[in-house]
């Protein structure tokens, strides 16, 4: 499976599209537009570039164009599923170089550069932006533009934010999305709970193990085993927070070969044991 090019439709003929999130968002795709996503009620796993993390309510991210991504929502039987979040797409050319070159827009230009790694914001900032994003869905004309700039103001002034993709992650996808890393990330996303050897994943990339290891680290910023363990640990964090599953069962479900390896990898990633991590949320 490779990333698919998504065509963004602007119903009002403008340069800013806002709408409620529908479906489960599990298509691995990319598009040239910038994207702001606020998940209000949804939960699940999001993959942006070479980053895979669990997300919860009031998760808000800003992603530059042409970075492959997808959201996998948990199926919770929500009757109002078509309104569990808001997504905004915009074209940079819609703002115009003249506006972006103004001194007052310097913080926004910095934000655009940062978004090439994907940015996650705090719950507090997500709540601040919610009303303006809601209004963007229905507002037209100058009102919609004012809503958009209000959201951008919140993002630019955010004190708590984190980068998602590794520092050296940079992929430009063509209209076929034919990049090896897309195949690799998709395979990991769909099989992280199974044993995945370097030999097996190398076949997915159609490379020999040695070449694959060098290729993966160069393009993701992390070794393959390190990245795989992070994906598994992220899933374990969610299960420890949201379920009463036994720690041993969680280690199996997340693909760790043994409870001792699970404890070791979890401590390395989170700094504490799985039991202490769970205790923080009880």
ZIRA-V952650 format. One record per backbone hydrogen bond with DSSP energy under -0.5 kcal/mol. CO is the residue of the C=O (numbers start at 1). NH is the residue of the N-H. E is the energy in kcal/mol with one decimal. If there is no record, write none. Layout:
BEGIN
[[CO NH E] [CO NH E]]
END
This chain:
BEGIN
[[4 30 -2.2] [6 8 -0.6] [9 11 -0.8] [10 13 -1.6] [15 91 -1.4] [17 89 -2.8] [19 87 -2.8] [21 84 -0.7] [24 73 -1.4] [25 71 -2.5] [26 28 -0.5] [27 29 -0.8] [28 4 -2.0] [29 69 -2.5] [30 6 -2.7] [31 66 -3.6] [34 90 -1.6] [35 63 -3.0] [36 88 -2.8] [37 39 -0.5] [37 61 -2.1] [38 40 -0.7] [38 86 -2.6] [39 58 -2.2] [39 59 -1.1] [43 74 -3.0] [44 55 -2.6] [45 72 -3.5] [46 53 -2.4] [47 70 -2.0] [48 51 -1.9] [51 48 -2.3] [53 46 -2.9] [55 44 -1.9] [56 59 -0.7] [58 60 -0.6] [59 39 -2.7] [60 121 -2.7] [61 37 -2.3] [62 119 -2.2] [63 35 -2.7] [64 67 -0.8] [66 68 -0.6] [68 49 -3.0] [69 29 -2.1] [70 47 -2.7] [71 73 -0.7] [72 45 -2.4] [74 76 -1.0] [77 79 -0.6] [78 81 -1.3] [80 83 -2.1] [81 84 -1.3] [84 40 -1.4] [84 41 -2.0] [84 42 -1.4] [85 21 -2.4] [86 38 -2.8] [87 19 -1.9] [88 36 -2.4] [89 17 -2.8] [90 34 -2.3] [91 94 -1.2] [92 95 -1.5] [92 96 -1.1] [96 100 -2.1] [97 101 -1.9] [99 102 -1.5] [102 105 -1.7] [103 106 -1.7] [105 109 -2.3] [106 110 -1.9] [107 111 -1.8] [108 112 -2.2] [109 113 -1.6] [110 114 -2.3] [111 115 -2.1] [113 116 -1.3] [114 117 -2.0] [115 64 -2.2] [115 118 -1.0] [117 164 -0.7] [117 165 -3.7] [118 164 -2.2] [119 62 -2.2] [120 162 -2.2] [121 60 -0.6] [122 126 -2.0] [123 127 -2.4] [124 128 -1.8] [125 129 -1.9] [126 130 -1.2] [127 131 -0.6] [129 133 -2.4] [130 134 -2.7] [131 135 -2.2] [132 136 -1.7] [133 137 -0.9] [134 137 -0.8] [134 138 -0.7] [135 138 -0.7] [135 139 -3.3] [140 143 -1.1] [140 144 -0.9] [141 145 -1.7] [142 146 -2.4] [143 147 -2.1] [144 148 -2.3] [145 149 -2.5] [146 150 -1.9] [147 151 -1.9] [148 152 -2.4] [149 153 -2.2] [150 154 -1.5] [151 155 -2.2] [152 156 -2.8] [153 157 -1.7] [155 158 -0.7] [159 161 -0.7] [160 122 -1.0] [162 120 -2.8] [166 169 -1.9] [168 170 -0.6] [171 173 -0.6] [174 177 -1.2] [175 5 -0.5] [177 3 -0.7] [177 179 -2.0] [179 182 -0.8] [179 183 -1.1] [180 184 -2.2] [181 185 -2.9] [182 186 -2.1] [183 187 -2.3] [184 188 -2.3] [185 189 -2.7] [186 190 -2.0] [187 191 -1.1] [188 191 -0.6] [188 192 -1.4] [191 194 -2.2] [197 201 -2.4] [198 202 -2.1] [199 203 -1.2] [200 204 -1.2] [201 205 -1.6] [202 206 -0.5] [202 207 -2.5] [203 206 -0.5] [208 212 -2.8] [209 213 -2.3] [210 214 -1.7] [211 215 -2.5] [212 216 -3.3] [213 217 -1.9] [214 218 -2.0] [215 219 -1.9] [216 220 -2.3] [217 221 -2.0] [223 227 -2.5] [224 228 -2.8] [225 229 -2.6] [226 230 -1.5] [227 231 -2.1] [228 232 -2.2] [229 233 -2.5] [230 234 -2.4] [231 235 -1.6] [232 236 -2.2] [233 237 -2.6] [234 238 -1.6] [235 239 -2.1] [236 240 -2.5] [237 241 -1.9] [238 242 -2.9] [239 243 -1.7] [246 250 -2.2] [247 251 -2.2] [248 252 -1.5] [249 253 -2.6] [250 254 -2.0] [251 256 -2.2] [252 255 -1.4] [258 262 -2.2] [259 263 -2.5] [260 264 -2.1] [261 265 -2.8] [262 266 -2.6] [263 267 -2.3] [264 268 -2.0] [265 269 -1.8] [266 270 -3.4] [266 271 -0.5] [267 271 -1.9] [273 277 -2.3] [274 278 -2.4] [275 279 -2.0] [276 280 -1.1] [277 280 -0.7] [278 281 -1.8] [279 282 -0.9]]
END
